[in-house]
């Protein structure tokens, strides 16, 4: 009479293989999530830039100044609501440098290093960096 079943060694090997596969899948999923959030941040910054340029064209060639409520999303007509960071920490996760009504700069910190176009949030554009910034086009 033969006994049917698995040995302890076979069970341990199976469990370790499953554990390795789960860790690989979770790492890939986490990386994909970071890339998706970075892509969303870039699109948010581009939409803010488009709104500012539209405001510029409609308001005697002046950008919204620091007194404008366009950053908080209340009382303005071009950008309904200022974008929120994909991680849900609000618009304050994005850096705003609004000096006067003749210039602006918005930056978003990226999760993946080197995918942005600025090295810091002061709008010093470089080939690759940890921030993605947009600034006035005029």
ABEGO torsion letter per residue (X at the ends): XBBBEBBAAAAAAAAAAAAAAAAAAAAAAAAAAAAAAAAAAAAAAAAAAAAAAAAAAABGGBBBBAABAAAAGBGBAABABBBBBAAGAEAAABBBBBABAABBBBBBBBABBGABABABAAGBBBABBABBBBBBAX
